[in-house]
Amino acid sequence: MSLEIDTIFRSRAHSRSVLFSALRVCVAEFRNYLRRRETNRALSRLNESELKDIGLQRTELGYSELHDDRFKLGPRRG
């Protein structure tokens, strides 16, 4: 192969590689979005008591972790 053909081939291969990498990232982000949406749907079906059992509470922006001591262990000493 001539140097020019080799350079063009490498350039096109690199462009395809970048395109496929970007496509993979987009697909992964879309899957994450669908997973988060499914999780939010499942959480929306739970009542306050059930959310508390798994350590969550509803907020204006979604859900957050409860910060009370659910197991009543008291402060750690060490």
Buried (B, 14 or more C-beta within 10 A) or exposed (E): EEEEEEEEEEEEEEEEEEEEEEEEEEEEEEEEEEEEEEEEEEBEEBEEEEBBEEEBEBEEEEBEEEEEEEEEEEEEEE
